[in-house]
């Protein structure tokens, strides 16, 4: 009988990162139980924005803790996507995940800073702060979906192109819904400054992702 050597890829580091995301959610819940309970109910009610959004600082520790979880889980999915479509890149670059999460954090930070600068230039700091606060929390909530997706694709289901495409489509739809509610909540202000809103939408909500896509591809 001839034995065939079987190569298996260790996912220990992936497991540690997913556990770290869950721990971050637990820490947020333990440190800010009332805020966390209202946050997790965002799909059903906007109470969180009415109680926590007034005079809210985006740099609040609760937001930062969940953003770290967001960066970890989103970067894991991007790594999984690259692993599925460009496996040689993963094999030749052992620090690929580190590059991805660093790039993601830098990209989001620069985009956030630009939005704050534009808000200051057009004297709409209050509106921009409210919008950024709402968008950040909706995307922090989407972290739960990314964690579930990572668990499924890393441990249960082989990440076939069709499955990955379906998951990305779900994320885009959910993100579109959250953005719609953000815009709807600020509809009167948007309509009063429609030209600036379109300019903002093209410059900071569409163009950065198109540029990022071309850079990655």
N, C-alpha and C positions, 0 to 999 in steps of 0.2 A: 504493500500500500504506500502510495506516494503522498506525503503531506504537503499541503499548500500553505505557504505563509500568508496570514491574513493581517492586513493593516487596518487598524481602527484609530480613528481620530479622537483624542481626548477632549471632552467638553467641560473639564473641571473648572477652567477659568470662566467659561460661560455660566456655569451653575453658580459660581461665586458672585458674578455680576448680577444675575437675576435675583439671588438671595439678598444682595446689597440693596437692590431697588425695593424689594418688599420690606426690608428693615427700615429704609428711609420713610416709607409710608407709615410704618408702625411708630417710628420716632415722631413724625408729624402729628399723628393721632394722639400720642401720649403727651406731647408738649402743648398742643392746641386742640383739645378734644371737641370743643364747641365749633370752632372754625372748621375742623376736619369734617364733622358731621354735616354741616351746611354745605361744604364744598362737594362732598360725595353725592349730594342730592341735586346738583346742578342740572342734570338732564330732566328733572321733574319740576324744579322751582328755581326762581332767580333770587330767593331770599338771601343767598350768600352775598350777592352784589349789593343789595340794599343795606345789609348789616355790616359787611366788611369792606365794601367799596368806598365808603365815605371817608375822605381824607386818608385813603390807604396809600401806603408806600409800597411800591412794587418790590423794593429790596427787603421786604419783611422776611425774617428767617423762614417762615412757613412756605412762602413762595420759592425761596432759594433751595430749600430741602427738596421740594417736589421737582424743581427744575433740574437738579442733579440727577434725580431718578429718570426724568425725561431724557436727558442727554445720554445716560447710560443705555436705556432701552432702545431709543431711536438709533443710536450708533450701532448697537448690536444687530438690529434689523438691516441696516445698511451693509454691515459686514457680511451678514448672511446672504444678502442679495448679490454682493460682489463674489462671494464664495461660490454661488450657484452659476453665475454667468462668466466669471473670469477666475477660475480656480488657480491658474498659474500665478496670478498676482498675489493670491493669498499664500501660496507655497514659497514664493520668493521674498515676501515681505513679512517677517514675523511680528513686526510692530505696526501692522496695518490698522488694527483696531485703535491703537493709541493715536495714530494719525487721524482716523475718522472722528473720534470723540473730541480731539483738540480742534479739528477743523469745524466741527458742528458748533462747539462752544464759541469759537471766534466769530463764525458767521452770524450766529444769533446775537452775540454781543454788539457787533458792528452795526447790524440792522437795527437793533434796539437804540443804539446811540444816535444813528441817523434820524430815526423817527423822533427822538427827543429834541434833536437840533432843529428839525423842521417845525415841530410844535412851538419851539421858542421863537423861530424866525417869523412865523405867522401869528404869534401871540395866541396860540390855542393850546397852551400847556395843559390846562385842566382837561380839555377834551381828549388830547392824546394820552394823558396819564390814565384816564378812565378806560379808553379803548385798549391800551396796552395791558392794563390790569385784567380786563375781561378776556382778552386773547390769550394771555399767559396762563390763566387759570383753566380755560377750556383746553388748551394744549397739554397742560399738566394732567388733566383728567383723561385725555387720550393716551397718556402713558400706560394706563391700565390695559388698554387694548393692545398696545405694543408688547407689554409683558406677556399677555396671553398668546399673542402671535409668535413670540420668540420661543415660548415653552412648546407650542405645537410644532413649529418647524424644526427646532433643534432636537426634540426628543420623541415626537410622536409620528409626524408625517414628513416624508421626503419633500423638500422644497421644490416641487416641480414648477416650471414657468407659469403654468395656468393658475396654480394655487397662489403663488406670489403676486401675480397680476390681480387676482381677485381680492387679496388682502389689501394691496395698495389702493385698489378702487374703493374698498370699504373705508379706508382711512381718508381718502380724498373726499368722499361723500360726507363723512362725519365732520371733517374739517370745514367743508362748504356749509354745512348746516350751522355750525358754531359761528362762522363768519357772518352768515345771514342774520343770525340773532343779534350779533354785535352791531351790525349796521342798522337793523330794524330798531334797536333800542336807542340809537342816536340818529334816527331818521330825520327829525326836524332840523338838527344842526347840519347834517349832510346836505339836505336839500338847499339850505340857505348858503352853503359854500360848495356847491356841486362841482364847480370847475376845479377847486383845490382838491376835492375828494378824488376826482378822476385822475388828476396829476399824481396824487399820493398813491393811488391804487396801481397805476402803471409803473411808477418809479420804485416803490418799495414793497409792493405785494406781488408783482408779476415779474418785473425785470430781474431782480436778484436770483430768483429760482431758475429762470431761463439761462442766465449767465452761469450759474452753478451747474446746471445740467450739461451745458456745452463743455465746461471745464472737466467734468468727470468723464464725459463720453470721449 
